[in-house]
Amino acid sequence: MQSFDPDEEIPYVEPEAELGVQLDEDVVAIDADRALALLDLITHDLPGGGESREGQRQMVRSVAAAFSRRTTTVIEAGTGVGKSLAYLVPAAMTGQRVVIATATKNLQDQLAGKDAPTVAAHAKGVRVAVLKGRQNYLCRNRAASVSGGVQLSFDDGTEVPKGVADQMRRILRWSNDTVSGDRDELPFEVDHRAWRGLSVTPQECLQRSKCPQGQNCFAELAKDRAAESSILIVNTHLYASHLASGSMLLPAHEFVVFDEAHEILDIFATLLGTSLNASRLRALAAVARALLGGEFTERCSELVNVADRFAASLQAQFDRDELTGLDEVCARELGRANELVVAIIEGVRSLATTSPDAEARKTRTLGPAVHLGNDLARVSNVRDGELLFLAKRDREVDVEISLVDVGPRLRDDLWGSVTAVLTSATIPDTLPKSLGLDATAIEHFDSPFDYQSNSLLYVPENFPGRNDPGAEAAIIDELVELISAAGGRTLALFTNRSVMNRVAEAVAPRLDTEVLVQGTLSRQRIIQEFRESAEASLFAVTSFWQGIDVPGHSLSLVTIDRLPFAVPNDPLAEARRAKSDRPFYEVDLPRATMLLAQGVGRLIRTSTDRGVVAVLDTRLAQSSYKSAMFRKLPPMKRTRDRALVHEFLRGLSR
């Protein structure tokens, strides 16, 4: 992804004089009619002439008023409203910097590559930039220190596998041509080890003033562009890290837009906390042993042994389903790890270096070591309002600290400092209160799409409950019939990866059309194959419930195997339930409804899309809370008639 200077990257169109922002020192006064005139000018120049959308015009007025009055606003804008332009147009007219934070890379790419440059081309003086975390950029200093020999080495002294070394050399060749140094611009899927060997985390960085490559550093140049920008695009994780750092990562700003705002509760809860696992201890031991040697060899070896015992004790506690807090064995190993890490930190600090490369290696060891030491201390002293719990990532158990309630922190450190617009196609009713915006109402702008004519929402009749022993077999049979009627062209969403794999394995041989399964290819590649196929189906979990955009003929059926309620023993959900007087209605139902709405929203992406959403969970048709869920779903025509659904789908596939 590139950063954009509209004067250089796209054709510049001189805006009409009356469309400019009216400034009185630091007071922003955006005339809504002029904002709408700018919107009309932009949409008129879009391919095909664009179109006027009433919901989009209403949202422009709302965002303009929010910025002008310095009032934080929460907006639920249905699919097709065109919310990106609706907030970018007022943002361009503030005359001040506006940060746009997105939760997914897909939207960040859309904003940076299309929407924001389009607005900038019609608004005088608007400069657009993209800023990512430092580890997303190639480190020129680390690249310069890499040997050109047949076999490279990592900082811990281990040899780089040949395939990884080959990728590193490809990256080095690419570095001679790239302007941004952004990993996302690589023309191939990069092994994380290859990128790790040529990038640095914030803790490892020498900083511009001390680095031999500081003046040419890709990350620092991106920060320079960010400092010159009027519209700065970041991801929500970086914004949360900015807040966690004491507002030190991003340039000064008084306005921020959180798009995909339904995600920010969990993102802030996580990023304002921390995580720790045994792998970080082992990694420090390996790097420190290679750097320090001598008397520290024994300590580094002991740290590896402590890490192994810590991992085993975490696994044992996890297996006992004791997911909150640390038992006595875990705490003891954690304490010993802390002692060893403190000793290693002092050893690295006192190490004399005789060359720039040695100094860089020292910094790349010391920064992460100090960061690890701080996290060890934090895990040992959990604060009020935080929850320490265990979570399994891949094959390792992690110790996580998250904020149970982010509202007080955001009230103290964020909402008093910025004017924010929070927007998404789906906003849980409880979100403002959860974020510390208790008195803020949610504004609603409806989708322009004709859901009644173009879509069906189907829940099968006489279908086994999701916990019934025959439920999985019934889902398999139902999917075979539905996908056959649709001629493929299906996004089948699941709440559990194991169930997805079993169902996909059973369904695929019974179909005449191709079945793609998440995990068999990279996310980008599998989405591309799904889009380009006339009849493939894609089986997926979690991340594919939102952020995937497949308009047109490639997608006519979305199936959802069950309502996406959190598992009963999810520690963070349990902690939030404990703080609520109505836990199901304030914690579980809003989250499940939001995820369901996001999944349903994958179907209709344009005014000409048509199709069916099949929810294979009878609770949506029979439960006492179904009306609360339907209020957040698009106004589709509902049916439980299988024959009607098959007829509708066969009509679409002709």
Secondary structure, 3 states (H helix, E strand, C coil): CCCECHHHHCCCCCCCHHHCCEEECCEEECCHHHHHHHHHHHHHCCHHHCCCCHHHHHHHHHHHHHHHHCCCEEEEECCCCCHHHHHHHHHHHCCCCEEEEECCHHHHHHHHHHHHHHHHCCCCCCCEEECCCHHHECCHHHHHHCCCCCCCECCCCCECCHHHHHHHHHHHHHHCCCCCCEHHHCCCCCCHHHHHCCCCCCCCCCCCCCCCCHHHCHHHHHHHHHHCCCEEEEEHHHHHHHHHCCCCCCCCCCEEEEECHHHHHHHHHHHCCEEECHHHHHHHHHHHHHHHCCCHHHHHHHHHHHHHHHHHHHHHHHHCCCCECCCHHHHHHHHHHHHHHHHHHHHHHCCCCCCHHHHHHHHHHHHHHHHHHHHHHHHHCCCCCEEEEEEEECCEEEEEEEECCCHHHHHHHCCCCCEEEEEECCCCCCHHHHCCCCCCCEEEECCCCCHHHHEEEECCCCCCCCCCCCHHHHHHHHHHHHHHHHCCCEEEEECCHHHHHHHHHHHHHHCCCCEEECCCCCHHHHHHHHHHCCCCEEEEEHHHHCCCCCCCCCCCEEEECCCCCCCCCCHHHHHHHHCCCCHHHHHHHHHHHHHHHHHHCCCCCCCCCCEEEEECCCHHHHCCCHHHHHCCCCCCEEECCHHHHHHHHHHHHC
